[in-house]
Amino acid sequence: QVQLVESGGGLVQAGGSLRLSCAASGSIFSFSAMGWYRQAPGKQRELVADIRSGGRLNYADSVKGRFTISRDNVKNTLYLQMNSLKPEDTAVYYCAADRVVVMATLKYWGQGTQVTVSS
């Protein structure tokens, strides 16, 4: 069973920084992709950034130039460095991982960590 545990959320003023971490229970080599999603109150969950096979990085337009996604294969941990935070970045941030099995892709989710940016 895959477990993803996020940490690093909190309250920060606009312009500040936070680093989120997502610790996986097993080797992250087994995942075809890992990423960060967020969900603000009353809104749908949206992709923030992900890392796909071959190391391809993908960012939402709203966070390009401010957020950086990275992974540590030794520590089995995914990170999201968030700089120049804005109040509109306030949301619950979720870690996700995809695993391809036979003809399907399984998606695993963490429990989420709250990020609140005050103006």
C-alpha positions in Angstrom: 0.0 0.0 0.0 1.4 3.4 -1.0 1.4 6.1 1.6 2.2 9.8 0.9 2.6 12.1 3.8 2.8 15.9 3.2 4.4 18.4 5.6 5.5 22.0 5.6 2.3 23.9 5.2 1.4 26.8 7.4 0.6 30.5 7.6 2.8 33.0 5.8 2.6 36.6 4.7 2.4 37.6 1.1 5.8 37.6 -0.5 7.0 34.9 1.8 8.2 31.3 1.1 7.3 27.8 2.2 8.7 24.4 1.3 6.3 21.4 1.1 7.6 17.9 1.5 5.9 14.6 0.5 7.4 11.5 1.9 6.5 8.2 0.1 6.4 4.9 1.9 8.3 3.1 -0.8 10.7 3.8 -3.7 9.6 6.7 -5.8 11.2 5.1 -8.8 8.1 3.0 -9.1 6.0 6.0 -9.9 5.5 7.2 -13.5 4.8 10.7 -12.2 4.6 12.7 -9.0 3.1 16.0 -8.5 1.4 18.7 -6.3 -2.2 19.7 -6.6 -4.2 22.2 -4.6 -7.8 22.9 -3.8 -9.1 26.3 -2.6 -12.4 26.6 -0.8 -15.3 26.3 -3.4 -12.9 25.5 -6.2 -11.9 22.3 -8.0 -8.6 20.6 -7.3 -6.0 21.8 -9.8 -2.5 20.7 -10.8 0.3 23.0 -9.5 3.3 21.1 -10.8 4.5 17.6 -11.6 7.5 15.6 -12.6 6.9 13.0 -15.3 8.9 10.1 -16.7 12.2 11.3 -18.1 12.3 14.1 -15.6 10.0 16.4 -17.5 8.7 19.2 -15.3 5.3 20.8 -15.8 3.9 23.9 -14.0 0.6 25.7 -13.9 0.9 29.1 -15.5 -0.1 30.8 -12.2 3.0 29.5 -10.4 5.6 29.6 -13.1 8.7 31.4 -12.0 7.7 31.2 -8.3 7.4 27.5 -7.5 9.9 24.8 -8.0 9.2 21.1 -7.9 12.0 18.6 -7.2 12.5 15.1 -5.9 15.1 13.2 -3.8 15.2 9.6 -5.0 17.4 8.6 -2.0 15.0 10.0 0.6 11.9 9.0 -1.5 10.6 12.5 -1.1 9.0 15.1 -3.4 9.3 18.8 -2.7 7.6 22.0 -3.7 9.5 25.2 -3.0 7.1 28.1 -3.0 8.4 31.6 -3.2 6.8 35.0 -3.6 3.5 33.6 -2.2 0.3 35.4 -2.9 -3.0 35.3 -1.1 -4.5 33.4 -4.1 -2.1 30.6 -3.4 -4.1 29.8 -0.2 -5.4 26.2 -0.5 -4.9 22.7 0.7 -2.0 21.2 -1.1 -2.0 17.5 -2.0 0.8 15.3 -3.1 0.0 12.7 -5.8 1.8 9.8 -7.4 0.9 7.7 -10.5 1.7 4.1 -10.9 1.1 2.2 -14.1 -0.1 -1.3 -13.6 -0.9 -3.5 -16.7 -3.4 -1.4 -18.7 -4.3 1.2 -16.0 -2.8 4.0 -14.1 -3.4 4.1 -10.3 -3.3 7.5 -8.6 -2.4 7.8 -5.0 -3.0 10.9 -2.8 -1.7 12.3 0.4 -3.9 13.7 3.1 -3.1 17.3 2.2 -1.4 20.2 4.0 -2.9 23.7 4.5 -1.2 26.7 3.1 -2.5 30.1 4.1 -1.1 33.3 2.7 -2.1 36.5 4.4 -2.2 39.8 2.6 
